[in-house]
Amino acid sequence: MSAPDDLASAVRDESAAQEQAGQQAQERTKPVGLGPVGWTRWAWRTLTSMRTALILLFLFALGSVPGSIYPQRSVDPGRVAQYFKDNPAQAKWLDRFWLFDVFSSPWFAAIYLLLFISLAGCVFPRALAHLKEIRRRPPAAPRNLLRLPHSEAFEGRLTVEQAASALRRRRFRVVTGDGWVSAEKGYLRETGNLLFHVALLVLLFAVGTGGLFGYRGNVLVVEGDGFSNAVAAYDRFMPGSRVTAESLEPFSFTLKDFQASYVAAGEKQGQPLDYLAKLTVQDSPAAAPREVDLKVNDPLDVNGTLTYLIGHGYAPTFRVTDGKGQVAYDGPVPCLADDQATYTSECVIKVPDAQPTQLGFLARFLPTTVPNGDAWVSVFPGAANPTVQVFPFAGDLGLKSGQPQSVYQLDTTNLKPLGKMSAQPAPLNVGETKELADGAGKIQFTGVKEWISLQITYDPGREPALLAAAAAVIGLVLSLTIRRRRVWVRVKDGTVTVGGLTRTEGGGAAFAEEFAQIVTALRGDPPAGDPDGGHTNRDQGGEPDESGSAGHVTPDAPTGNAAPGARPDEE
């Protein structure tokens, strides 16, 4: 092979070697992916950061807003049914996003669990660090105290022991060394901050405990009827995942009377004044009955199970006689208020046992009826002149179809009106009877009762949640009012140098006043055995000497005499 060929081959080999070396260097410098472990660590650190906890806390509060705007099934299912009736299209969409069951929705539970985990990941490492911090002694005095934000020097015969005693009297934690005193105060600020976050964590845990071991239910009770605390007696029952039928407290009661009072005259006529339900309660099957007055925000308490009065309405009583002369229905019918100002209410009566055909009635109840042209209206929510307008139907009520039906709605698809229908039929007074067309029978308006809706709850986390909320307030007050600050004193050759700083943003102005008081106290603390009471140098302010140092002396750093656990600090 000729020399040029050898040279060309060598150049090619060298180029290949350089290219291979460059590829290897590029592979070495190429960033390595995080991998599953790295991404898991990143996700955990992001979730447990204080910023994420604050965002989740904001979402938790924001997610609770719809629960106070829209009626909730767990509180008042009647209002939810009325909302569906008034705004069917909007209610359908709201229900898809669980806005009528906010606090049991999957998205609210997800926010709750993430917030709990985030707070736990934030608080526990921070609490351990704080425990180490409060056990650590204040740091040794810096060499030059005059460089600190707050400093002053004066001539005096103050000793280290006297300076330490003066600071202890002001509740500082004090450490002394050779010619210096170090003091620190304000540990309760971080303690209050941690107390606030721990209380939030306990509050979330208490709410979760209540969700697991508590239950909530709604029931409607008419005057004269009773209730026994059993699952079958509830209109709506929402148990926790750890609740069984045997978990319920075995109490019962009878609603003897319900009284609602209203403003009778004036600009506020018709506004409610008070609601009172008179109950006869048995705490257990073997217990003696007791009389209880149930009011709004004054629940019945039976061994931790609370019964709240949350709503009321009218339940007019009817007697329906079918076409064969038999009484097919006799009793009260709960009505839903269509107008809260006058309590004009709508009722539905279903009589499946009527013969020869089933009967259904729509009724409008007017508590205080007055004529208004060709119509009748109610002008007052109290039952001063109760009447009822009846709209009768006959046919198949559809109760055997297997499809669920609301007791407050009448499906007239397979029903025919009995007689001529009018938007304002003549109302029936108490005791009056309306004959039905086609010999279908008759309906009599026999009287007026009232019903109440109750929410019965058992929440074992209620009291812990209250204590946690109180602790959170205390912690917040401590974290907002207490400032972390440090003070150092150096004594050398008759010169006392005092320095201090605050470790809290925005606390400089308040600490300046406290620092001035500390300096004044140190100036006026006479040394022991001083025959003239220590007034010789009390008013000396450290006038400038010939060197222009204003009497400020920079002592040397302490050497080997610092108290155990003390550490130099150049703050």
Summary of the structure (lengths in Angstrom):
residues: 571
radius of gyration: 40.5
end to end distance: 77.1
largest distance: 132.0
contacts: 1676
relative contact order: 0.15
helix: 34%
strand: 30%
